[in-house]
């Protein structure tokens, strides 16, 4: 637990000293304004929840990609990766803490998007189901943590984190249906969307903003939580294997 909290504090200090890593937070209101304006031009005010949900999920996904691609590389380039691996504390727990600090930003991105829509556009997007909404935000944050842990290991193993970070941005926005429903995608690719946690999160968040009860809430949030658990388990195994290989090869700095 101490290692986990240390990781959280470390990432918060990094954010405080390098606010550029949080630049995505400055773009959320603009994305919300663009999406809302586009939807209103079509006359489909019933789709306004899409304009609220899309920016917050896009923002948290982009931050997770950036962290997953840089968290280990930045420690290595700064000459601190050796110290972290040699420390008695679990490297995985420190990494998990850092990722948790980032995934927790989902509540901030959602608040930004919702307030922009409500205050500046007078959009009718009521918080119809506050309890389920908080649960969805929490579980989505946990799922984000799991996926970002996988990315941290995969990007280092691939050796070209920036390229993968750029490649996994917009395609996943489309694949997960954060703005355009998955049902509008070609039939052959729709099953792939089911294994993307953003798909489940987007559908749940939109339903939590609608007056009608959230259908199959337990099943759907359980599926989202399961995806996060599977990804975190896979990421933990990959990180452990990567650390073992680095130690065996004596290539912590050079790998």
N, C-alpha and C positions, 0 to 999 in steps of 0.2 A: 504493500500500500504506500509506503514511503517513496518508493521508486516511481510509482504512478503519479503521486502528487508532485514529486520533483519534476517530472516531465511536463506536467501542466504548468507549473510555475515557470519553468524554463521557456516554454513556448510563449507564455504571456509576456515575459520580459523581452523576448525577441520581437514580439509585436510592438511593444512599447518603444524599443530602440530603433526599430526599422518599420515605421508605419506604412512604408510602401508595399509591404506584404498584405496589407488590408485595403489596397486600392479598389478591390472589387466592391467593397461596401459603398464606395462613392458612386458606383455605376448602377446600383440597384434601382434608385428612383428614376433614372433616365430610361432604363429598360422597361420599367413599369409604365412610364409615360408613353413610350413608343408603342407597346403592346396594347394599352388601353385606347390610344388614339386610333390605331389600326382597326381594332374591334368595333369601336363606335362608328367608324366610317362605313362599316358593313351593316350597321343597324342591329347587330346581335348583342344587345346589352346582357343577354342571358349568359354570354361567354366571358363576362368580366372576371369571374373567379379564375379563369385561365390566365388572365393578365396579372393576377396577384401571385398565383402559385409559381408560374414559370420563372420569373426573375430570382426568387429566393432559392429555388432548387438549382438553377443555372449557376448562381453565385457560389453556393456551397460545393457544387461539383468542381467548379474551376479552382477554388481554393484548395480542395482536396487533391486535385491533380498536381497543382504546384507544390504542395507540401510533400506528396508522395514521390514526386520527382526530385526533390531537393533535400529532404531531411537528412538522408544518410550522406549524400554527396557533399552537403554543406559542412557536416561534421568532419568528413575526410579532408576536404580542402582547407578547413580551419585547423587541422592538426589535433582535433579533440576526439576523433573516433577511437584512436588507440586507448585513450584514457577511459572512455565509456565502456569499451569492451573489457578492459582490465579491472574495472571497478567491481566490487562484490555485489552491487545492485544488479538486478536483471535488466539487460539492455532492452529486451522486449517490453518490459513494463515502462521504462523511460520513454521508449518510442510510442507506446500506447497512450501515455499521458500527453505527449506532444500532439498526437493526432486527435485526442479527445478535446483538447483546447480549441482545435480548429473546427471539429464537427459540431461543437457547441454553438458555433456562430450561426447555425441555422435559425435559431430563435430571433437573432438580430436581423438577419436578411428577411425573414418573414415579416417582422414588425415594420421594417423599412418599406417593404412593398405594400403592405396593407395600409399603412398610414399615408403613403403617397397617393394611393387610389382613393382613400376616403377623404383626405383633407383637400387635395388639389383638384380632384376630378369628381368629388361627391359621388363616387361609385357606390352602388348598393351591394356591398359585399359583407353581410352581417356575420359575426362570429356565432353562428347558429348553434354550434355544439362545442362549447369551450372545453369540456372534459375530454372528449375524444380528440379534439384538436391538439391539446397539450400532449396526450399520449402519442399521437402520430408524430409530432415534432421530436419527442424524446426517442421513439423507436427509429425514426429516420436518422437522427444523429448517431445512434448506435450502429445502424447499418452503414452509414458513411464512414464511421471509424473502422469497421471491418474491411470495407473496400479500400480505404486509404492505406491500411496496413499491407494489403496485398500489393498495392502499387509501389509502396516504398521498397519492397524486396524485388519486385519484377523489374522496375526501372533501373535499379542498380545492376542487376544481373544482365539486363539488355545493354547497358553501357551507353545509352543515348537517351537519357531522360527527357531533355527538351523536345526532341522530335516526337516522342510518344505523347508527351503532354499536349502538344499542339494537335496531334491526330485524334485524340480521344475527347476533344471538346465538343464541337458542334455536331458531329455524327451521333453522339449519345443524346444530345438534346432532341434530335429528331426521332431516334430509335425509342426513346423512353416516353415520347408523347407529352412532354412537359407543357407544350403550347398547343400542338396539334394532336388530337386524339389518336391513339394507336389504331383505332378502327379505320382511319383514313390512310394508313400505310398499305403497301402491297400485301396481299394475303400471305405470301410466302415468307415474309419477314416478321409478321406479327408474333409467331410463337417465340422468336428470339427475344422480343421485348419483355416476355414474362420472367426472364432471368436477370433483368436489369432492375435493381432496387428502386431507381428513380421512377419507374413506371408505376409501381405499387404506391409509392409515396405521393406522386402527383394525383393519382385517382382518389386516394384517401383524403388528401388535403382539400381537393375541390368538393368532395362530398361533405366534408366537415363545414364548408362555407355555404352549403345549400340548406334550405329550410327542411327538406325531407330528411327522415332518419338515415343514418349511414348504414347502408345494407351490408350484411355479412361482415360486420366490423371485426369480430373476433377472428374469423378465418383470415381476412385480408391483412390485419396488422400482425397476426401470427406468421403469415407467409413472409412479410417484410422483415420481421425479427429473425426468422429462420435464415433468410438470405444473408443478413448481416452476420449471424453466428457462423455460417458456413464459410463466408469470406474471411472472417477474422481467424478461424481455425486454420484455413489454408494459408493466410498471411503469416500467422505465427510459425507454422511449420517451415515456410519459405525463409523467414528471417533467421530461424534457428539454424537451418541448413547453410544459409549464406554466411552467418557468423562463424560456423564451424569450418567452412571452406577457407575463409579468410585467415583464420588462426592456423590452420594446418599448412597453408601455403606461405604463411608469413607475408601476406600481400595486402595488409590492411590499408596501407597508404597507396600502394601502386596499382591495386586492382581497379 
